[in-house]
Every structure is written in structure tokens, then in C-alpha cells.
Amino acid sequence: MNAYKTIAVRAANRAGDFIAKAFTDRDRIISQSKGLNDFVSNIDEQAEYLIIDTIKKSYPDHAIFAEESGHQGNSDTVWVIDPIDGTTNFLRGIPHFSISIAVRQKGKTVAAVVYDPMQDEMFSAANGSGAQLNNKRLRVSDGKKLENALLATGFPFREGQDLAKYMEYFQALYPHCIDMRRAGSAALDLAYVAAGRYDGFWEFGLSDWDTAAGALIVKEAGGMVSDIKGNQYTGDSASILAANPGVFKHFLQTIKNI
């Protein structure tokens, strides 16, 4: 598993160097819409190519599931890739976005990397080996109650998402926590939970490539991950909740009647 993590780190570093250079040379960036409030750029596509190329040099027979290029190959081992999680931030010149790479074997995530190239922060984990930030061990925060928690979230922004239902949860939670952050990169939100910067994160309507890596990093840092009702979280789940154990329990108690 650590061998997979090593290659994921190598791929993230390679793509991160490319993305960081493009961020400072904005004339290189060409964007287009994939749907309402959903964008892609040539930098996303080229970064994804660099990630896949790095993986294939070591594991040519492994399958790929990537945001921009979709499914490739047929293998029990699948690399789940988001080349830029937080593309809107990237396009607007906001230096808060990340590369997310996870490795699954027979449906189980066994290695993960979330890399912030602007801060040079490499969050990583391998199943059973803990989570790290730039090779330093990560642990979730030790807060026990929601009233002392700083939470992160993401607003429904795509067409067809239920804003009214989201607001029911927001209105139930917001009065009971310190504050709520909406920074624009779910993968980094999860990594920040693992690092103890946030006490919890919740959102609806994310894709597998947004959360696959971050979910493992949270778990390996001692946190808990489920859907927003406490059911087992999978890449197909309609929502996600990640938090330290104490906040996780109080979060579910607070929203149980919604």
C-alpha cells in the first residue's frame, strides 16, 4: 500500500508543479463550461494526463477513473483522480485547490493523497499505516461537542441540487457550532479535518473523485466518515459527513429529526 502511496505522491508532485506554474501565468489558462456552474480548463486536462502518465509508468495494467477522462482499463486496482479539486478557485486566481488521488483494490481504498501545490502541503495515507502531512503524523482534533466545533461545508451549486433541503441542515447546525467555512475544495476540507484544522465537514452531491482520497486520510487520522445520516459512506453516496468522533456523534444527534 505504501508503494502505491509513493507513486501517488510522485504523480501529485509532478502535476502540482505544472499547475502552480500555470496559476502564475494566467494567459495559459483556457476554460470552458461542463454544465451550470461547473467548469474545466486545459490545465485540469493536462494535469490529469501527467498524473495518469506517472501512474502508468509503474502500473501499466491498473485501471483509471478520472474526472476529465473517465474510466480507462479493467483491473481490480483502480486509481481515482481529480486533477484540480477547486477549479473555480483556480480559474479566479484564488490559491486554494488541490490534487486528489486515491487507489482502490476490489472496492476498498488502500492509499490516498491530497496535495495543495500552492502551500506545498502533501496529505497522504495508506490503509493501516496512519495519515501524514509532509511526512508528519496527522490526528483529528479532540473536541467532544458540536458547540466547540469549526465545521466546513460546500453549498449546492449544480443544477438540480436541492438547496432548500441543504438549508434545513445548515439552519439546524449553524447555531450550535463556532462557525462554518465554505472554502471551495472538498478534498482539502477533508484533509483539514484529518489535520485537526476543522472539526468536521459535510456536503451533498459530491463525486467519488472529490472524496475518495480525503475520506481515507480522515479515517487514518482517527476520524469517522459516513453519509450525513450516519450510514456507510461509498463513492455513490448522496452526502458525506467526516469529523472527529465526538463531533461526529453530536452532529448526527443534532440533525436526526430532519
C-alpha atoms as one frame of an Amber mdcrd trajectory, in Angstrom:
protein
   0.000   0.000   0.000   2.855   2.369   0.785   4.280   1.651  -2.675   1.020
   2.920  -4.156   1.198   5.975  -1.922   4.742   6.661  -3.110   3.619   6.703
  -6.746   0.574   8.839  -5.883   2.869  11.372  -4.182   5.158  11.349  -7.218
   2.221  11.932  -9.568   0.797  14.701  -7.395   4.150  16.479  -7.215   4.579
  16.310 -10.986   1.081  17.668 -11.673   1.361  20.177  -8.833   4.484  21.783
 -10.298   2.679  22.167 -13.618  -0.475  23.610 -12.013   1.425  26.073  -9.818
   3.325  27.434 -12.824   0.095  27.804 -14.789  -1.528  29.605 -11.857   1.085
  32.339 -12.056   0.915  32.561 -15.881  -2.792  33.080 -16.368  -2.589  33.652
 -20.122  -2.035  29.890 -20.439  -5.432  29.055 -18.920  -8.357  28.299 -21.242
 -11.635  27.353 -19.567 -14.997  26.074 -20.714 -18.281  25.113 -19.075 -19.209
  21.462 -18.437 -22.622  22.465 -17.079 -24.262  25.090 -14.897 -21.576  26.486
 -12.548 -19.258  23.590 -13.447 -16.036  24.373 -15.278 -12.956  22.690 -16.686
  -9.714  24.148 -18.026  -6.935  22.990 -20.268  -4.785  22.896 -17.141  -7.125
  20.336 -15.496  -6.858  18.148 -18.572  -3.082  18.428 -18.912  -2.527  17.862
 -15.182  -4.701  14.745 -15.358  -2.574  13.465 -18.250   0.608  13.972 -16.173
  -0.893  12.079 -13.230  -2.033   9.154 -15.374   1.273   9.047 -17.249   3.180
   8.817 -13.955   0.931   6.027 -12.681   1.117   4.043 -15.914   4.916   4.057
 -15.865   4.791   1.964 -12.683   1.439   0.206 -13.051   0.523  -0.062 -16.745
  -2.212  -2.643 -16.128  -4.116  -0.712 -13.456  -7.439   0.952 -14.254  -8.122
   4.689 -14.085 -11.238   6.573 -13.013 -10.578  10.281 -13.565 -12.826  13.327
 -13.576 -11.951  14.583 -17.042 -11.170  11.394 -18.988 -13.494   8.935 -17.235
 -12.896   5.176 -16.985  -9.868   3.539 -18.557  -8.892  -0.114 -18.302 -10.216
  -3.141 -16.490  -8.491  -4.130 -13.256  -9.246  -4.842  -9.595  -6.934  -1.909
  -8.815  -8.359   1.490  -9.773  -6.802   4.945  -9.395  -9.444   7.603  -8.668
  -8.225  11.029  -9.766  -9.322  14.657  -9.557  -6.558  16.766 -11.148  -7.834
  20.065  -9.691 -10.429  19.933  -6.949 -11.495  23.547  -6.698 -11.319  24.519
 -10.362 -13.444  27.641  -9.824 -10.915  28.911  -7.262  -8.084  28.109  -9.673
  -9.769  29.956 -12.546 -10.466  33.010 -10.370  -6.923  33.255  -9.071  -7.804
  32.058  -5.555  -4.893  29.908  -4.316  -6.987  27.217  -2.627  -7.370  23.987
  -4.617  -5.873  20.529  -4.606  -4.972  17.350  -6.449  -6.772  14.238  -5.203
  -5.544  10.702  -5.943  -6.857   7.502  -4.355  -6.085   3.835  -5.024  -8.778
   1.188  -4.672  -8.352  -2.575  -4.653 -11.543  -4.595  -5.074 -13.554  -1.557
  -3.995 -11.514  -0.763  -0.875  -9.428   2.426  -0.744  -5.885   1.467   0.237
  -3.822   4.598  -0.451  -4.555   8.289  -0.841  -3.005  11.681  -1.495  -4.432
  15.196  -1.377  -1.867  17.792  -2.460  -2.121  21.576  -2.187   0.516  22.808
  -4.645   0.250  26.452  -3.595   1.071  25.683   0.051   3.220  22.640  -0.792
   1.185  20.531   1.632   1.051  16.807   0.866  -1.621  14.980   2.863  -1.329
  11.221   2.471  -2.409   7.895   3.925  -2.115   4.166   3.396  -4.606   1.721
   4.835  -3.487   0.706   8.331  -0.424   2.987   8.297  -1.900   6.266   9.522
  -2.083   9.673   7.833   0.659  12.218   7.278   1.178  15.829   6.271   4.590
  16.191   4.617   5.666  13.015   6.477   4.472  14.275   9.883   1.764  12.198
  11.579  -1.774  13.615  11.457  -4.518  13.316  14.060  -8.029  14.726  14.037
  -8.959  17.299  16.684 -10.027  16.152  20.127 -13.160  18.293  20.511 -16.057
  16.449  22.081 -19.016  18.712  21.322 -20.532  20.465  18.347 -20.713  23.754
  20.270 -16.912  23.980  20.194 -16.561  22.836  16.583 -15.434  24.663  13.480
 -17.191  22.992  10.552 -16.676  23.123   6.802 -19.276  22.632   4.095 -19.989
  23.166   0.423 -23.107  24.799  -0.986 -25.230  23.056  -3.630 -24.204  24.805
  -6.832 -25.028  22.385  -9.633 -28.323  22.303 -11.495 -30.870  20.001  -9.882
 -29.373  20.047  -6.384 -31.830  20.669  -3.530 -30.836  23.983  -1.935 -33.912
  24.045   0.313 -33.007  20.670   1.861 -29.415  21.781   2.342 -30.610  24.898
   4.182 -32.611  22.750   6.613 -29.368  21.102   7.693 -27.450  24.382   7.712
 -30.051  26.099   9.889 -30.089  23.165  12.311 -26.289  23.066  12.637 -25.096
  26.665  12.415 -26.456  27.894  15.787 -24.675  25.008  17.541 -21.120  25.398
  16.221 -18.411  28.051  16.385 -18.653  28.831  12.662 -18.965  27.281   9.213
 -16.420  27.580   6.398 -17.004  27.212   2.636 -13.575  27.277   1.000 -14.260
  25.554  -2.330 -12.230  22.322  -2.340 -13.880  19.294  -0.740 -10.673  17.262
  -0.904  -8.845  19.931   1.099 -11.778  20.240   3.512 -11.398  16.533   4.271
  -7.629  16.870   4.601  -8.135  19.763   7.027 -10.423  17.567   9.151  -7.651
  14.964   9.257  -5.182  17.672  10.316  -7.462  18.959  13.088  -7.928  22.343
  11.428 -11.625  21.647  11.018 -13.589  19.512  13.449 -15.986  18.288  10.777
 -17.065  18.570   7.147 -20.384  17.848   5.446 -21.717  18.263   1.918 -24.226
  16.911  -0.588 -23.785  15.854  -4.201 -20.055  15.261  -4.413 -18.428  12.869
  -6.859 -16.232   9.905  -5.989 -13.087  11.654  -7.216 -13.792  14.574  -4.810
 -13.826  12.406  -1.688 -12.107   9.046  -2.242  -8.676  10.209  -1.095  -9.786
  12.573   1.652 -12.082  10.008   3.249  -9.222   7.544   3.784  -6.948  10.281
   5.125  -9.612  11.251   7.700 -10.087   7.631   8.793  -6.346   7.027   9.094
  -6.077  10.204  11.202  -8.600   8.796  13.668 -11.754  10.408  12.276 -15.076
   8.969  11.188 -16.729   9.113   7.759 -20.329   8.315   6.772 -23.156   9.827
   4.823 -24.979  12.659   6.573 -27.345  10.247   8.330 -24.580   8.016   9.682
 -24.848   5.267   7.079 -21.777   3.710   5.461 -20.168   6.103   3.011 -19.324
   4.954  -0.505 -18.360   6.803  -3.648 -22.016   6.622  -4.702 -23.406   8.184
  -1.517 -25.511  11.332  -1.952 -23.848  13.082   1.004 -20.788  12.919   3.219
 -20.006  13.616   6.866 -16.438  13.485   8.193 -15.479  14.511  11.716 -13.600
  13.634  14.850 -15.507  11.008  16.879 -17.031  13.406  19.413 -18.273  15.948
  16.901 -19.442  13.133  14.620 -21.746  11.834  17.362 -23.164  15.262  18.242
 -23.594  16.208  14.575 -25.799  13.162  13.978 -27.808  13.882  17.124 -28.412
  17.473  16.012 -29.772  16.597  12.566 -31.553  13.324  13.410 -35.068  14.810
  13.084 -34.568  16.416   9.669
